[in-house]
């Protein structure tokens, strides 16, 4: 940021998508606070890898939110599904842009069957499939267009290919739930964290 730093509250920032948003916000020069109830998030990811302030709580806790907004100068709240797109949207609003809705589809449709087949291919694991009749009123084809986001925000999907999307997500979860703490970065399993933040972030978030 060119003039000071804005503080952004990221809800759900201790999970897969949220942590990527936090990393991108930090890289863009923002101060970040994470609010997460840790039902699916990971404390050590926020505190030891991202190294930002973590508030453990739920967004339905009005008293906690009042205290949070009273004690911190928060410029915006972000609940992230696509990190870079959210940052572009945030900067658009902070610069005075009008409130608007943006579709973040990649303009390429994937059927449920294709997603399952690709996931099985990437993970090498079988997925139980239950065949059902089409639901009433389901459209035969429904594909989201991101033309508005591309034209107004300058956003382009980083991973437009389905296999890339699944592979990226699978690699992250393998690092987090697989051998990450025990083998790849054993230092994080003990009290002495010797790796630099940059090295750790690269191992944790690189595709």
N, C-alpha and C positions, 0 to 999 in steps of 0.2 A: 504494500500500500504506500502511496506517495506521501500522504499527509496523516501521520499517526497510524494507530492500529485500531480497527473495529473488533469488538469481541462478539463472536458468534456462538450461540448455544446450539449444540448438535444433540438432538434427542435420538436415542438408540445408537450413539456413537461408539459403543463397545462391541458391536457386531461386525459382520462381514462388510456390508455396504457402508454403514456408518463410519467404520474405521478408515475406509478409503476416502470418504468425504473429509474426515478430520485431517488426514495426511495431505490432501490437496489444499485444504484451507490454510494449513500451516505453511505449505510451500508458496502460497500466494501472499503470505505476510499477515494473516489474520491471527488474533488471539482466539483460542478455542476453549470452551467449557463443554464437557460431556455430561448429559443427564441420561442415566440408564438404570433400569431396575435389575439388570444382570440376569434376567430370566433366560436370555439367550446370549448375552454379551459376556465379555471377559475382562475382569479387573486388571490383570497383569498386562494385557494388550494396551490399555489406556495409560496405565501408570509407568510401565517399564519400557514399552516400545515407543508409543506416541509421546509420552511424557507431557500430558496435559492434565488439567484439573478434572477430576471425576466426582460428580455428585450422584450418589446412589439413591435413587428414588423413582417415583412413577409420575408421569405427566398428569395423572388424575388427582394428584395431591395438591390441592389449591394452596394450602398454607406453605408448602415447600416452594411452589412457584412464586408466591408473593415474596418470600424471603430471598429467593434467588434473584429476582428482578430488582429488589430493593438494594441488595448488597453488591450487585455487579452492574456495570454499565453495558448492557447487552444491546447491540444494534439490530440483530436479526436472529430468528430461530429457524433452524434447518432440520427437517426430517428427511434424510437422503435415501432414494432407490438407485440414481446415476450421478456420481460425485461431481464430475466436471460440469455437467449440465446445470446442476444446482448452484455451483459457484458462479457460472455465467449469469444465471437468473438472479442471484443475489446481487451481483455487481450492477446489473441492469436496473434493479430497484433502488439500490443505494445511490445511483447516479440520477435518480428522478424519473425513471421509466414508469409508465402506467401499469397498474395491476393487469395481469393477463394470464391466460391459461396456455400452456405449451404442451403439445404431445411429443413425447420423447421416443416414439417408436422408430425403428430404423428403416421403415418402408418396405421391409421384406417379411412376408408372413411365414410362420412355421406352424405346422399342425402339431397337435399333442403327440401323435404317433411319431413324428419326426424328432421331436424333443426327446422322447423316451429312447428311440433308437440311437440318437447321438449320444445321450448320456450313458447308455450301455456300452457304446463303442469307446468312449473316453475313459470310463471308470473300469471297464472290464468286468463289471458286475451285473448280474441279471436283475431285472425289475419286474415285479409281479404286475401283470396287466389284467384289468377287468373290462371286458368289452360291454358297452351299454348302447342303448338306442340314442339317437340324437334328441336333445332336449327340445321341447316345443319352442318355436320362434327363434331358434339358433340360426344366425345367418350362415350361408354356405361358405363365405369368405369374409374376413374382417381384418384389415391391415391398417395399422396406424401410420399416418404421414407426419414426418418431422419437418416439413417444409418451413413452417412458421418459425420453429426454433433455429433452423439453419439460417434463415434470412434475417431474423431480428437479433438473435443472440450470437450467431456465428458458431453454433454448435454442430459437431459432426460426431456420430457414434464411433467410439474408439475400437469397439469390437463388433463390427457388423455381421461377422460370420458366426453361425450358431455353434460350430465346433470350437471356435476360439472362446466364445462366451462360457461354454460349459467347462472347457479345459482350464480357463482362468479361475473359475469358481472352485473347481475340484482341487487344483493345486493349493489354493489358499486354505481350504478346509483340511487338506492333508497335512499342511504345515502346522495348522493350529491343533488338530485333533489326532494327528499321527505322531511322527517322530520329532516334531519341532523342538520341544523343550528337552527331550532326553538325548538327542543326538546332534541335530543341526546347530543348536545354540545352547550347549549344556550349561554355559555360564548363567543363563537366566533361571535355571533350576535351583541355584544356590543364592545366598545373600550377596555374594560379590559379583556384581554385574560389570564385566570388564570390557564388553564390546562397546564401541561407539554407537551413538544413536543412528548415525547414517548407515553404518554397516548392518545393524539389526533391522532397520526399516527396509533396506534393500533385500535382505533375505526373506523378510516377512511378506512384503507386498509386490515383489517383482513377479512377472508372469512367467 
